[in-house]
Amino acid sequence: MSNPIRIAILAPYPRHEAPSQRFRFEQYLGFLEENDISIKFYPFLNNKAWTIFYHEGKYLLKAVFLLLGFIKRFLLLFSLLKYDFIFIHREAAPMGPPILEWIIAKVLRKKYIYDFDDAIWMPNYSQQHARFHRMKAYWKIKHIIKWSYKVSAGNAFLAAYAQNYCNNVVLIPTTIDTEYLHISNTVSASSEIVIGWTGSHSTLPYLNSLLPVLAQLSEKYTFTFRVISNEKPNFDINNLSFIKWNKETEIEDLATFSIGVMPLTNDAWSEGKCGFKALQYMALSIPTVLSPVGVNVEIVQDQVNGLFADTESEWFAQLELLIKEERLRKQIGEAGRKTVIASYSVLSQKENYLKLFK
């Protein structure tokens, strides 16, 4: 019997917590282990640091956790020699130049596989971290890619960027577990119309463009607008229902949606997004209205497995159509789930993931 392939995973966050990790690679780890691949997981932030890091204030404590993270990373470096591959998600450290990646590639001469799912070479930051954003060193991403053995990119836009610096780029979309997690029969059978959105506090501003449409719709129809997030939105409308995101109930909460929405701005940052919100809705057979931006136009065929809306009048028309037509909601929802199973599910991509390490 051959020895297992040994992989060290360097990730920003603790396991089972961050969506980018959970849906990019964590849900494949059991499958990899079944295929004779041994895995050791090394997060930069521990669980306590994770709970405070993306909230306002506590800057001294955050600085302490950052320092501890860097110390742990440097102490880890030479134990990486025993691994066949190093897998780095987004970056080995959340701030500063790519010193760790350079040491791994150039000093230790280890092959690392780099995985990313956003246009993280572009400045993008929340208000609470605006004063520190230059410390992110966005310029380092091209160097991390250049030194990598292989790159796993979340969509074609990201893959095209990576190909400027690396000849070994694989496109693996962000995927949904349609067998054990996003199961369509969990969808609520309530007759209440719920238009819903889910996302982190950093993406809440995308909803601002939808507020006039929701106000206009509420003059004609009775519905609830439900937001699932780690923070309550800063707008207040009469039919708003806020549910704080909870990992234990996320599928049950999403399943209350009659219609899912994913508004985006048409810019380069949005081009880098991997359509995850839409995929979550579609996996649960929830009909989805979304902006025709970036990967969304690859995932969705308009009027077949989702509905595109760009202007306010288009958003109003598409949402009104789905509010009025229950049969259409069911038809588009079912087509959306079939799309996810075929191309954006763990089942459809796990062999591609296995090939990353072969």
Buried (B, 14 or more C-beta within 10 A) or exposed (E): EEEBBBBBBBBBBBBEBBBBBBBBBBBBBEBBEEBEBBBBBBBBBBEEBBEBBBEEEEEEEBEEBBEBBBEBBEEBBEEBEEBBBBBBBBBBBBBBEBBBBBBBBEEBEBBBBBBBBBBBBBEBBBEBBEEEBEEBBBEBBBBBBBBBBBBBBBBBBBBEBBBEBBEEBBBBBBBBBBEEBBBBEBBBEEEEBBBBBBBBBBBBBBBEBBEEBBEBBBEEBEBBBBBBBBBBBEEEEEBBEEBEBEEEEBBEBBBBBBBBBBBBEEEEBBBBBBBBBBBBBBBBBBBBBBBBBBBBBBBBEEEEBBBBBEEEEBBBBBBBBBBEEEEBBEBBBBBBBEBBBEBBBBBBBBEBBBEBBE
